[in-house]
Amino acid sequence: MKRPKLLLTIALSAIVATTAPLAAAQADPDAGTAPSATDQASQYSDADVKAFASAAVAVQAIRDLYVVKIMAAGDEDQARQLREAAVTEMAGAVQQQGLSVERFQQILLDAQGDPALVDRINQQLNSR
């Protein structure tokens, strides 16, 4: 099934919004400066892109499931617990594809500014 680029862009934006707290929580303050998006994007192997695409589909499914649960939560404490559970499940889904959360997040951020990387991700999504 073909997935238009707009759908991927929307999904990536939703995933960024959902996974940003996880990445911030796991950030290494001693990591130094990251390579530019152009330098980083050119370094992604086909295996990385394939793993990212699979992880993105899983993360989006988890996000969709938890959005409904969080909206139905009885109070803020329950909603917070559900958000934490969602982040944990998303991290597990990413790691299950062989990517670190940081690597997933970097590919995600790079894809927002790199049409060639988006095309590679779309190719993986379309081959599913």
Contacts in CASP RR format, 6 or more apart in sequence:
PFRMAT RR
TARGET T0000
AUTHOR 0000-0000-0000
METHOD contacts of the structure
MODEL  1
MKRPKLLLTIALSAIVATTAPLAAAQADPDAGTAPSATDQASQYSDADVK
AFASAAVAVQAIRDLYVVKIMAAGDEDQARQLREAAVTEMAGAVQQQGLS
VERFQQILLDAQGDPALVDRINQQLNSR
1 126 0 8 1.000
1 128 0 8 1.000
2 126 0 8 1.000
3 122 0 8 1.000
3 125 0 8 1.000
3 126 0 8 1.000
5 118 0 8 1.000
5 122 0 8 1.000
8 118 0 8 1.000
8 121 0 8 1.000
8 122 0 8 1.000
8 125 0 8 1.000
9 112 0 8 1.000
9 118 0 8 1.000
11 56 0 8 1.000
11 60 0 8 1.000
12 56 0 8 1.000
12 108 0 8 1.000
12 111 0 8 1.000
12 112 0 8 1.000
13 112 0 8 1.000
14 60 0 8 1.000
14 63 0 8 1.000
15 56 0 8 1.000
15 59 0 8 1.000
15 60 0 8 1.000
15 63 0 8 1.000
15 108 0 8 1.000
16 108 0 8 1.000
16 109 0 8 1.000
16 112 0 8 1.000
18 59 0 8 1.000
18 63 0 8 1.000
18 86 0 8 1.000
18 87 0 8 1.000
18 90 0 8 1.000
19 59 0 8 1.000
19 87 0 8 1.000
19 90 0 8 1.000
19 101 0 8 1.000
19 104 0 8 1.000
19 105 0 8 1.000
19 108 0 8 1.000
20 105 0 8 1.000
21 87 0 8 1.000
22 87 0 8 1.000
22 90 0 8 1.000
22 91 0 8 1.000
22 101 0 8 1.000
22 105 0 8 1.000
23 101 0 8 1.000
23 102 0 8 1.000
23 105 0 8 1.000
26 101 0 8 1.000
26 102 0 8 1.000
27 102 0 8 1.000
28 102 0 8 1.000
34 40 0 8 1.000
34 106 0 8 1.000
35 43 0 8 1.000
37 109 0 8 1.000
37 110 0 8 1.000
37 113 0 8 1.000
37 114 0 8 1.000
38 114 0 8 1.000
40 106 0 8 1.000
40 110 0 8 1.000
41 110 0 8 1.000
41 111 0 8 1.000
41 114 0 8 1.000
41 116 0 8 1.000
41 117 0 8 1.000
44 52 0 8 1.000
44 107 0 8 1.000
44 110 0 8 1.000
44 117 0 8 1.000
44 120 0 8 1.000
46 120 0 8 1.000
48 99 0 8 1.000
48 103 0 8 1.000
48 107 0 8 1.000
49 107 0 8 1.000
49 117 0 8 1.000
49 120 0 8 1.000
49 121 0 8 1.000
49 124 0 8 1.000
50 124 0 8 1.000
51 97 0 8 1.000
51 98 0 8 1.000
51 99 0 8 1.000
52 97 0 8 1.000
52 99 0 8 1.000
52 104 0 8 1.000
52 107 0 8 1.000
52 108 0 8 1.000
52 121 0 8 1.000
52 124 0 8 1.000
53 121 0 8 1.000
53 124 0 8 1.000
53 125 0 8 1.000
53 128 0 8 1.000
54 97 0 8 1.000
54 124 0 8 1.000
55 93 0 8 1.000
55 94 0 8 1.000
55 96 0 8 1.000
55 97 0 8 1.000
55 99 0 8 1.000
55 104 0 8 1.000
56 108 0 8 1.000
56 121 0 8 1.000
56 125 0 8 1.000
57 125 0 8 1.000
57 128 0 8 1.000
58 90 0 8 1.000
58 93 0 8 1.000
58 94 0 8 1.000
58 96 0 8 1.000
58 97 0 8 1.000
59 90 0 8 1.000
59 93 0 8 1.000
59 94 0 8 1.000
59 104 0 8 1.000
62 86 0 8 1.000
62 89 0 8 1.000
62 90 0 8 1.000
62 93 0 8 1.000
63 86 0 8 1.000
63 90 0 8 1.000
65 86 0 8 1.000
66 82 0 8 1.000
66 83 0 8 1.000
66 85 0 8 1.000
66 86 0 8 1.000
66 89 0 8 1.000
69 82 0 8 1.000
70 79 0 8 1.000
70 82 0 8 1.000
70 83 0 8 1.000
70 86 0 8 1.000
73 79 0 8 1.000
73 82 0 8 1.000
91 101 0 8 1.000
94 100 0 8 1.000
94 101 0 8 1.000
94 104 0 8 1.000
95 101 0 8 1.000
99 107 0 8 1.000
107 117 0 8 1.000
110 117 0 8 1.000
111 117 0 8 1.000
111 118 0 8 1.000
111 121 0 8 1.000
END
